[in-house]
Amino acid sequence: MSVLIKNGTVVTADKTYRADVYCDNGKIVAIGENLDTPATAEVIDASGQYVMPGGIDPHTHMQLPFMGTVASDDFYTGTAAGLAGGTTSIIDFVIPSPQQSLLEAFHQWRDWAAKAAADYTFHVAITWWDESVHEEMGTLVREHGVNSFKHFMAYKNAIMADDETLVKSFRRSVELGAMPTVHAENGELVFQLQQELLAKGMTGPEAHPLSRPPVVEAEAANRAIHIAQAMNVPIYIVHVSCKESLEAITRARNNGNRVYGEVLAGHLVIDDSVYRHPDFEFAAAHVMSPPFRAKEHQEALWQGLRGGNLQTTATDHCCFCADQKAAGKDDFTRIPNGTAGIEDRLAIMWDEGVNQGRLTMNEFVAVTSTNTAKLFNMYPRKGSVSVGADADLVVWDPAGTRTISAKTHHQNIDFNIFEGRTVTGIPSHTLSRGKVVWREGQLLAVEGAGQYIPRPAFGPVFDAIARENELNTPQPVVRQG
């Protein structure tokens, strides 16, 4: 059935205007007033509401095998929860084990994701290096629509990429027209700090942020940025959590480097006092990396979003329940890292961003959807309200309220890091490729309805880089004799 959204105000990343939106066969077919539509179309009255592109979460981990367990949200429950919150697409992560074939891991994740209720695509992590990795990166880009590769600078003795791997993978990425992304934490420093804290009897969650202070993140961010600069490669830094990392990004961007930053909704509103809570389950539920920071970092991150030095917002959605977190009861380094948030990101960003005057509505759309679509070459198919785009839309009620709670959320986890917050601004309807999947509190998600979205290589930034490299190719000096 086709859908007509009437009487709403369309809000995109660059403009706001009154118009109706007609969707058919999964696409936006017409935008305007007094549209000629069939009488059989389902009509959504969006009076007093905004019609925006569905959210795109560029950083999720559904069903992730990690630290001896598996994340509790699978691709169906996680994406369904996203739809309830207005997020219509995710970019998840294929994370091969060291020495595992990238293609083997990619196909495993594709199998797991077949049950997704919303559209999905993948970054692929580079966790080791030899010639086979070099070749399989090419196959992933050319044949499977992968255009971004992830590098963990943390997690020593597991998936950490050393400098040699970073250099070789960055070089291969730019050859292929793919965006290198990094988790910026100095893994060696983290490891040494963890051992020192344990030796001092610091075994609880309160030690977690002490083992990963801002300087650990800042060093890695600076190093990754300078490696990328030396090779004239664009770089995307995930979950920027502290002002020191933001300062590194800002300096690089002011120098003309193509550096992009992502911030998590949680890092914008939650501070590190959660780790000192007397209840272990509460404190452990907040263990993620990088950790939540002191309050001073939050306003800096908001300024980074508003000033354009941070381009995207994400969740790093990776759910572990209390019994899973309990694996680290006597050793904080064994607490599975991860928190939830895919269902709440848009509401948190609206309530703390738009309602507080930190973001305009257009900036909200940019940082929750459009910028991700552009950076990872899905725009305008995703992240836009335009004729021909996928009909991934959210009808946003700016006056609607919801009190966030683990008792009522759709995420498959027994804890919510935003527990008890009453937000103003919620989706009344979510459309995924033209199908209504959330209607005024009713979740209509369908297991397996999501599609894999291949992303073409060589987004616009790579054209500029190729031209710059061509003009600045070093030439040997011709000498006499």
C-alpha positions as CSV (number, residue, x, y, z in Angstrom):
1,M,0.0,0.0,0.0
2,S,1.2,3.5,-0.8
3,V,1.4,6.1,2.0
4,L,0.6,9.9,1.9
5,I,1.9,12.0,4.7
6,K,-0.2,15.1,4.8
7,N,-0.1,18.5,6.5
8,G,3.4,18.2,7.9
9,T,6.5,20.4,7.7
10,V,9.4,18.8,5.9
11,V,12.7,19.3,7.7
12,T,16.0,18.3,5.9
13,A,19.6,19.1,6.6
14,D,19.3,22.3,4.6
15,K,15.7,23.5,4.5
16,T,12.3,23.6,6.2
17,Y,9.1,23.9,4.3
18,R,5.4,22.8,4.3
19,A,4.6,19.9,1.9
20,D,2.9,16.6,1.7
21,V,5.0,13.5,0.9
22,Y,3.7,10.6,-1.1
23,C,5.5,7.2,-1.0
24,D,4.9,4.2,-3.2
25,N,6.8,1.0,-3.9
26,G,9.4,1.8,-1.3
27,K,10.4,5.2,-2.7
28,I,9.4,8.8,-2.3
29,V,7.4,9.5,-5.4
30,A,6.1,13.1,-5.0
31,I,6.6,16.0,-2.6
32,G,4.4,19.1,-2.7
33,E,0.9,20.4,-2.1
34,N,-2.4,19.1,-3.4
35,L,-0.7,15.9,-4.7
36,D,-2.7,13.7,-7.0
37,T,-2.7,10.3,-5.1
38,P,-4.8,7.2,-5.2
39,A,-7.8,6.9,-2.9
40,T,-6.3,3.7,-1.6
41,A,-3.2,5.3,-0.1
42,E,-2.8,5.1,3.6
43,V,-3.0,8.7,5.0
44,I,-0.9,9.9,7.9
45,D,-2.0,13.3,9.2
46,A,1.2,15.1,10.3
47,S,-0.4,18.3,11.4
48,G,1.8,20.1,13.9
49,Q,4.6,17.6,13.2
50,Y,7.8,17.4,11.2
51,V,8.6,15.0,8.4
52,M,12.3,14.1,8.4
53,P,14.7,11.5,7.0
54,G,14.9,8.4,9.2
55,G,17.8,8.2,11.5
56,I,21.0,6.4,10.4
57,D,23.1,5.0,13.2
58,P,26.7,4.7,11.8
59,H,27.9,2.6,14.8
60,T,26.1,-0.5,16.1
61,H,27.2,-4.0,17.2
62,M,24.2,-6.4,16.9
63,Q,24.8,-10.0,18.0
64,L,28.5,-9.3,18.5
65,P,30.7,-12.1,19.9
66,F,32.9,-10.2,22.4
67,M,34.8,-10.9,25.6
68,G,33.5,-14.4,25.9
69,T,29.8,-13.7,25.3
70,V,27.5,-12.4,22.6
71,A,25.6,-9.1,22.6
72,S,22.0,-9.7,23.6
73,D,20.4,-7.7,20.8
74,D,20.4,-9.6,17.6
75,F,19.8,-8.0,14.2
76,Y,16.0,-8.3,14.5
77,T,15.5,-7.0,18.0
78,G,18.1,-4.3,17.7
79,T,16.8,-2.9,14.4
80,A,13.2,-3.2,15.5
81,A,14.1,-1.1,18.6
82,G,15.7,1.4,16.3
83,L,12.5,1.7,14.2
84,A,10.6,2.4,17.4
85,G,12.9,5.3,17.9
86,G,13.0,6.6,14.4
87,T,16.2,5.0,13.2
88,T,15.7,3.3,9.8
89,S,19.2,2.2,8.9
90,I,22.4,1.1,10.7
91,I,26.0,0.6,9.8
92,D,27.2,-2.4,11.8
93,F,30.7,-3.9,12.0
94,V,32.1,-7.1,10.6
95,I,35.0,-7.9,13.0
96,P,37.1,-10.9,11.9
97,S,39.1,-12.7,14.4
98,P,42.9,-12.4,14.0
99,Q,44.0,-14.6,11.0
100,Q,40.3,-15.1,9.9
101,S,39.4,-14.4,6.3
102,L,37.7,-11.1,5.9
103,L,35.3,-12.6,3.4
104,E,34.5,-15.5,5.7
105,A,33.6,-13.1,8.5
106,F,31.6,-10.8,6.1
107,H,29.4,-13.7,5.0
108,Q,28.9,-14.8,8.6
109,W,27.7,-11.3,9.5
110,R,25.5,-11.2,6.4
111,D,23.9,-14.5,7.6
112,W,23.2,-13.1,11.1
113,A,21.8,-9.9,9.6
114,A,19.3,-11.7,7.4
115,K,16.7,-11.3,10.2
116,A,17.1,-7.5,10.3
117,A,13.8,-5.4,10.4
118,A,15.5,-2.3,9.0
119,D,18.1,-1.7,6.3
120,Y,21.7,-2.3,7.2
121,T,25.2,-2.2,5.8
122,F,28.7,-2.9,7.2
123,H,32.1,-1.4,8.1
124,V,34.7,-4.2,8.0
125,A,37.4,-4.3,10.7
126,I,41.1,-4.9,9.8
127,T,42.4,-6.9,12.8
128,W,45.5,-8.4,11.2
129,W,47.5,-8.0,8.0
130,D,49.0,-10.1,5.2
131,E,48.6,-10.1,1.4
132,S,45.3,-12.0,1.7
133,V,43.8,-9.1,3.7
134,H,45.0,-6.7,1.0
135,E,43.3,-8.8,-1.7
136,E,40.1,-9.3,0.2
137,M,39.7,-5.6,0.9
138,G,39.5,-5.2,-2.8
139,T,36.9,-7.9,-3.2
140,L,34.8,-6.5,-0.5
141,V,34.8,-3.0,-2.1
142,R,34.3,-4.2,-5.7
143,E,31.9,-7.1,-5.2
144,H,30.1,-6.5,-1.9
145,G,29.6,-2.7,-1.6
146,V,31.8,-2.1,1.4
147,N,33.4,1.3,1.4
148,S,34.7,1.7,4.9
149,F,37.2,-0.2,7.1
150,K,37.5,-0.1,10.9
151,H,40.8,-0.1,12.9
152,F,40.8,-0.8,16.6
153,M,43.8,1.0,18.2
154,A,42.8,-0.7,21.5
155,Y,42.2,-4.2,22.8
156,K,45.8,-5.5,23.0
157,N,46.3,-9.2,22.5
158,A,43.0,-9.4,20.6
159,I,41.9,-7.2,17.7
160,M,44.3,-4.2,18.1
161,A,45.9,-2.9,14.9
162,D,49.5,-1.8,15.2
163,D,51.0,1.1,13.3
164,E,52.2,-1.1,10.4
165,T,48.6,-2.4,10.0
166,L,47.2,1.1,10.1
167,V,49.6,2.4,7.4
168,K,49.1,-0.6,5.1
169,S,45.3,-0.6,5.5
170,F,45.0,3.2,5.1
171,R,47.0,3.0,1.9
172,R,44.9,0.2,0.6
173,S,41.7,2.0,1.6
174,V,42.5,5.1,-0.3
175,E,43.5,3.0,-3.4
176,L,40.0,1.4,-3.2
177,G,38.1,4.6,-2.5
178,A,37.1,3.4,1.0
179,M,37.0,5.4,4.2
180,P,39.3,4.3,7.0
181,T,37.8,4.6,10.4
182,V,39.5,4.3,13.8
183,H,38.6,3.5,17.4
184,A,41.2,5.8,19.0
185,E,42.6,4.6,22.3
186,N,46.2,3.7,22.9
187,G,45.9,-0.1,23.5
188,E,49.3,-0.5,25.1
189,L,48.7,2.3,27.6
190,V,45.2,0.9,28.4
191,F,46.8,-2.5,29.1
192,Q,49.5,-1.2,31.3
193,L,47.1,1.0,33.3
194,Q,44.7,-1.9,33.8
195,Q,47.5,-4.1,35.2
196,E,48.6,-1.3,37.6
197,L,45.1,-0.7,38.8
198,L,44.5,-4.4,39.4
199,A,47.7,-4.6,41.3
200,K,46.5,-1.8,43.6
201,G,43.3,-3.7,44.4
202,M,41.2,-1.6,42.1
203,T,38.9,-4.4,40.7
204,G,35.5,-2.7,40.4
205,P,33.9,-0.6,37.6
206,E,35.3,2.6,39.1
207,A,38.7,1.5,37.7
208,H,37.4,1.4,34.2
209,P,37.6,5.1,33.4
210,L,40.9,5.4,35.2
211,S,42.4,2.8,32.9
212,R,41.2,4.8,29.8
213,P,41.7,8.5,30.7
214,P,41.3,11.2,28.0
215,V,45.0,11.3,27.3
216,V,44.9,7.7,26.1
217,E,42.2,8.6,23.6
218,A,43.9,11.9,22.6
219,E,47.2,10.2,21.9
220,A,45.6,7.6,19.6
221,A,43.5,10.2,17.8
222,N,46.5,12.4,17.2
223,R,48.6,9.5,15.9
224,A,45.8,8.3,13.6
225,I,45.3,11.8,12.3
226,H,49.0,12.3,11.6
227,I,49.4,8.9,9.9
228,A,46.4,9.8,7.7
229,Q,47.9,13.2,7.0
230,A,51.2,11.8,5.9
231,M,49.4,9.6,3.4
232,N,46.8,12.2,2.4
233,V,44.0,9.8,3.4
234,P,40.6,10.9,4.8
235,I,39.9,9.5,8.3
236,Y,36.7,9.0,10.4
237,I,37.2,8.8,14.2
238,V,34.4,6.9,16.0
239,H,33.0,7.7,19.4
240,V,34.9,10.9,20.2
241,S,34.4,11.2,24.0
242,C,36.7,13.9,25.3
243,K,37.7,17.5,24.5
244,E,41.3,16.5,23.9
245,S,40.4,14.3,20.9
246,L,38.0,17.0,19.6
247,E,40.9,19.5,19.8
248,A,43.0,17.2,17.7
249,I,40.3,16.9,15.1
250,T,39.6,20.6,15.1
251,R,43.3,21.4,14.6
252,A,43.6,19.0,11.7
253,R,40.4,20.3,10.1
254,N,41.6,23.9,10.5
255,N,44.8,22.8,8.7
256,G,42.7,21.5,5.8
257,N,42.9,17.8,6.7
258,R,39.9,15.6,5.8
259,V,39.1,14.4,9.3
260,Y,35.6,13.5,10.4
261,G,34.3,12.8,14.0
262,E,31.5,10.9,15.5
263,V,30.0,11.4,19.0
264,L,27.7,9.1,20.9
265,A,24.5,10.3,22.4
266,G,25.5,8.8,25.7
267,H,28.8,10.8,25.9
268,L,26.8,14.0,25.4
269,V,24.6,13.5,28.5
270,I,26.1,11.0,30.9
271,D,29.1,11.6,33.1
272,D,31.7,9.4,34.8
273,S,30.0,9.5,38.3
274,V,28.1,6.4,37.2
275,Y,31.2,4.3,37.7
276,R,31.3,5.2,41.4
277,H,27.7,4.1,42.1
278,P,27.6,1.7,45.1
279,D,25.6,-0.9,43.2
280,F,27.9,-3.1,41.1
281,E,25.2,-3.9,38.5
282,F,24.4,-0.2,37.9
283,A,28.1,0.8,37.6
284,A,29.0,-2.2,35.4
285,A,26.0,-1.5,33.1
286,H,27.8,1.7,32.1
287,V,31.1,0.1,31.2
288,M,31.9,0.9,27.6
289,S,35.0,2.2,25.8
290,P,35.8,5.0,25.7
291,P,34.1,5.5,29.1
292,F,31.8,8.2,30.1
293,R,33.7,11.3,31.0
294,A,33.7,14.2,33.5
295,K,31.0,16.8,32.8
296,E,33.4,19.3,31.3
297,H,33.8,17.2,28.2
298,Q,30.1,17.2,27.4
299,E,29.7,20.8,26.6
300,A,32.9,20.7,24.5
301,L,31.3,17.8,22.4
302,W,28.1,19.8,21.9
303,Q,30.2,22.7,20.7
304,G,32.0,20.3,18.3
305,L,28.7,19.2,16.8
306,R,27.4,22.8,16.5
307,G,30.7,24.0,15.1
308,G,30.9,21.3,12.5
309,N,34.0,19.6,13.7
310,L,32.0,16.5,14.7
311,Q,29.7,15.5,11.9
312,T,27.7,12.4,13.1
313,T,26.0,11.0,16.2
314,A,25.8,7.3,16.9
315,T,25.2,4.9,19.8
316,D,27.9,2.1,19.7
317,H,24.8,0.0,20.5
318,C,26.2,-3.2,22.1
319,C,24.0,-4.8,24.7
320,F,25.1,-7.0,27.6
321,C,22.7,-7.9,30.4
322,A,23.5,-8.0,34.1
323,D,24.4,-11.7,34.1
324,Q,26.9,-11.1,31.3
325,K,28.4,-8.0,33.0
326,A,28.8,-10.1,36.1
327,A,31.7,-11.9,34.5
328,G,33.8,-9.0,35.7
329,K,32.5,-9.0,39.3
330,D,36.1,-9.4,40.6
331,D,38.0,-8.0,37.7
332,F,36.8,-4.9,35.8
333,T,38.8,-5.8,32.7
334,R,36.4,-8.8,32.2
335,I,33.2,-6.7,32.2
336,P,31.9,-6.9,28.6
337,N,32.2,-3.4,27.1
338,G,28.9,-2.0,25.8
339,T,25.7,-0.1,26.3
340,A,22.4,0.3,24.5
341,G,20.9,3.3,22.9
342,I,19.6,2.8,19.3
343,E,16.0,3.3,20.4
344,D,16.7,6.6,22.3
345,R,19.3,8.4,20.2
346,L,17.0,10.6,18.2
347,A,14.9,11.6,21.2
348,I,17.9,12.4,23.3
349,M,19.5,14.4,20.5
350,W,16.2,16.4,20.0
351,D,15.5,16.9,23.7
352,E,19.1,17.9,24.7
353,G,20.0,19.4,21.4
354,V,17.0,21.2,19.7
355,N,15.0,21.8,22.8
356,Q,18.0,23.3,24.6
357,G,19.0,25.5,21.7
358,R,22.2,23.6,21.1
359,L,21.1,22.5,17.6
360,T,18.7,23.8,15.0
361,M,16.2,21.3,13.5
362,N,18.2,21.2,10.3
363,E,21.4,20.5,12.2
364,F,19.6,17.7,14.1
365,V,18.8,16.1,10.7
366,A,22.3,16.5,9.5
367,V,24.0,14.9,12.6
368,T,21.5,12.1,13.0
369,S,21.1,11.1,9.3
370,T,22.3,13.1,6.4
371,N,25.9,13.6,7.2
372,T,26.4,9.8,7.7
373,A,24.7,9.1,4.4
374,K,27.0,11.6,2.7
375,L,30.2,10.4,4.3
376,F,29.5,6.8,3.5
377,N,28.2,7.4,0.1
378,M,24.5,6.5,0.6
379,Y,23.1,10.0,-0.2
380,P,20.6,10.8,-1.5
381,R,19.2,7.3,-1.4
382,K,19.4,7.5,2.4
383,G,19.4,10.6,4.6
384,S,17.2,12.8,2.4
385,V,13.6,13.7,1.7
386,S,13.7,13.8,-2.1
387,V,11.9,12.3,-5.0
388,G,13.5,8.9,-5.8
389,A,15.0,8.4,-2.3
390,D,14.1,5.4,-0.2
391,A,11.0,6.2,1.8
392,D,12.8,6.0,5.1
393,L,11.0,8.7,7.0
394,V,10.1,9.7,10.6
395,V,7.1,11.8,11.4
396,W,8.3,13.7,14.5
397,D,6.0,15.0,17.2
398,P,7.8,17.9,18.9
399,A,5.2,18.0,21.7
400,G,5.1,14.2,22.3
401,T,6.8,12.9,25.5
402,R,8.2,9.6,26.7
403,T,9.8,8.6,29.9
404,I,12.7,6.3,29.0
405,S,12.9,3.0,30.9
406,A,14.2,-0.5,30.5
407,K,10.7,-1.7,31.5
408,T,9.1,-0.2,28.4
409,H,11.9,0.0,25.8
410,H,12.1,-2.6,22.9
411,Q,15.9,-3.2,23.2
412,N,16.7,-6.7,24.4
413,I,18.6,-5.6,27.5
414,D,17.6,-5.3,31.2
415,F,19.1,-1.8,31.7
416,N,18.8,1.6,30.0
417,I,21.6,4.2,30.5
418,F,19.0,7.0,30.0
419,E,16.6,5.4,32.6
420,G,14.0,7.9,34.0
421,R,14.7,10.7,31.6
422,T,11.5,12.3,30.2
423,V,12.1,13.5,26.7
424,T,10.0,15.9,24.7
425,G,10.0,15.1,21.0
426,I,9.4,11.6,19.8
427,P,8.4,9.8,16.6
428,S,4.7,9.3,16.0
429,H,5.4,7.3,12.9
430,T,8.4,5.6,11.3
431,L,8.4,4.4,7.7
432,S,11.0,1.9,6.4
433,R,11.1,1.9,2.6
434,G,7.5,3.2,2.5
435,K,6.1,0.7,5.0
436,V,4.8,2.0,8.3
437,V,6.7,0.1,11.0
438,W,5.9,2.3,14.0
439,R,2.6,3.9,14.5
440,E,1.8,6.0,17.6
441,G,3.3,3.5,20.1
442,Q,2.7,0.3,18.1
443,L,5.7,-1.5,16.7
444,L,5.0,-3.1,13.4
445,A,8.5,-4.3,12.5
446,V,8.8,-7.5,10.4
447,E,11.7,-9.9,10.9
448,G,13.8,-10.1,7.7
449,A,12.2,-7.1,6.0
450,G,15.5,-5.1,6.1
451,Q,17.8,-5.0,3.1
452,Y,21.5,-5.0,2.8
453,I,22.6,-1.7,1.3
454,P,25.8,-1.8,-0.9
455,R,27.7,1.4,-0.8
456,P,29.7,2.6,-3.8
457,A,33.4,3.3,-3.4
458,F,35.0,6.7,-4.3
459,G,32.7,9.1,-2.6
460,P,33.2,12.8,-3.6
461,V,36.1,13.3,-1.2
462,F,38.2,10.8,-3.1
463,D,37.9,12.7,-6.4
464,A,39.5,15.7,-4.7
465,I,42.2,13.6,-3.0
466,A,43.0,11.9,-6.3
467,R,43.3,15.2,-8.1
468,E,45.5,16.7,-5.3
469,N,47.8,13.6,-5.4
470,E,48.1,13.8,-9.1
471,L,49.2,17.5,-9.0
472,N,51.6,16.9,-6.1
473,T,53.3,13.7,-7.2
474,P,57.0,13.9,-6.3
475,Q,59.4,14.1,-9.2
476,P,63.0,12.9,-9.1
477,V,65.7,15.5,-9.6
478,V,67.5,15.0,-12.9
479,R,71.2,15.6,-12.4
480,Q,74.1,15.9,-14.8
481,G,76.8,13.2,-15.0
